[in-house]
């Protein structure tokens, strides 16, 4: 615990910090207490290997949707009913946070921005201004050597943000 505390001390400052756990053993009261002590947000994750834990540890909340693809989590399109199930969860976070940020990491085939727009609509959030295009013109594709499936590419992502109602 002291090593983690020392690391958090080095990270603490004026920039908000969010910590994403990738191993279930970190989802403990001791871990959450440290996050609360430093006002770091526990990243709420939707992924195949961890449960969804809605725990506010900072003034803001951060949700990350990785997807449930196999073998690649992020090669996934969230269905409407899956996004609908997230509406009450996001609302719960909104009640306890000054800001809720959401990030879709399921970036193949532009799934992330499409899912972000769909969830934003379900939450009643205004969509971002339309620029006339969804994908950048230089998006690397399969076989380009610069990305594509299985190459660790960072394709288009989707972000949802909203303030506390009222």
N, C-alpha and C positions, 0 to 999 in steps of 0.2 A: 504494500500500500504506500509506503514512503517513496518508492521509486516513481510511482504514478503521481503522487502529490508533487514531487519535485519537477516532473515533466509538465504537469498542469501549471505550476508556478511560472515556468519558463514561457508557456503559451499565453498566459493571462496578460491582458492589456486592453487597449481601446477597441480592438476588433472582436466582434462576437465570435465565439467558437462553438462548433457543433461536433460531437464525437459519435462516430458510428461504430458500434460493436459488431464483430463478425463471428463471435464465439459465444454460445449461450451462457457459459460460466461468468461472463462479464455482466449479465443481466441480474445483478444482485443489489441488495439494499446498500452494501458498502460502496459499490460503484456509483449508484445513484446519489448517495450522500456526498461523495467527492465532487460529482458534477454540480450538485446544488451549491456546495461550498464555493466553487469557483464561478458559478453562474454560467456554466457551459451547458448547452442543450444536448440532451440525449436524442440522437437521430432515431426517429420512428421508422423502422424498415419493413417493407413488404418484400419478402424473399422466401425461397423454399426451405431454408434451414433454420430459421429463427421464428419465434412467435412474435406477433405484433404486440408491442408494449407501449401504451399511451401514458407516458410519464413526463410531466413537465418538470424540468430541472433548471430552467432559465426563463427570462422574461419572454423569449420567443420560442417557437416550436419549429422543427424541421422534419419533414417527412420525405422519405426516399423510396420510390417504387422501382424495384429492380426487375420485376417480372418473374415468371415461373417457367420459362422455356427450358428445354432439355436438349442437348447438354448445356447450352448457353442460356442463363437466366434471362438476359436482356434481349434475346431473340423471341419476343413475346408481344402479343397484342392483348391488352386488357379488354374484357367484354363489358358490355353495359351494366350487367348485374354486379360485376366485381367493383366497378366504379361507384355504383349506387351504394354498395355496402360501405364505401369509404366516406360518404357524405356525413353520417352521424359521428364518425370518428374525427373528421376534420372539424366539425362543429364543436365537439367536446374540447378539442385543442384550442379552438378560437375562444371559448369561454374562459380559458385559463391563461391565455397568452396575449401579448400586445400585438404580435405578428405571427402568422403561420406561413412558412415557406414550404413549397413542395417541389420535388425534382423527380421527373421520370427518367430512368436510366435505360429503358427498353428502346434503344435507338435504331434498331434495324427497320428498314422500310418506312422511316419517319413515324413509327408508332408513338414515340415519346411526345412530339408536339400534338399529334392528333388526340392521344389520350389526355394530355394536359388540357386541351381545349374542351374536350367532352366533360371532364371532371369540373372544370371551371364553370361550364354551363349548368351542370347539375347543382353546383354550389351557389348559382345566381351571381357569379362574378362577371364583370365586364371583360370581354375579350381584349387582348392587346390590339393596337392599331394594325390593320391589314396592310402589308407591304406589297401585295400582289404576287408573292411567291412564298412557298413553304420551304423549299430546299435551296441552299446556296448553289450557284452554278458550278463551283469547283469541287463539289462533294465527291470524294474518292469512292470508287465502286469496287466490286469483286474483281480480282485479277489485276488491279492497278499497281499492286505492290505498296499501296499507301493506305490500306484499310480493307474494308469489306468483311464479310462473315469470317469469324475465326482469326482475324488478324489483329485484334485488339484496337480496332478503329474506334474513334470517338465521333460518332455521327451526330445528327441533330438531336437535341435534347428538348425536353418539355419542362417548363417551370410554371407552377401555380402559386400565387401569393394572394393573401387576403388579410385584412385587418380585423380586429375584433368587432362584431356587430354592435351598433349603437354608439 
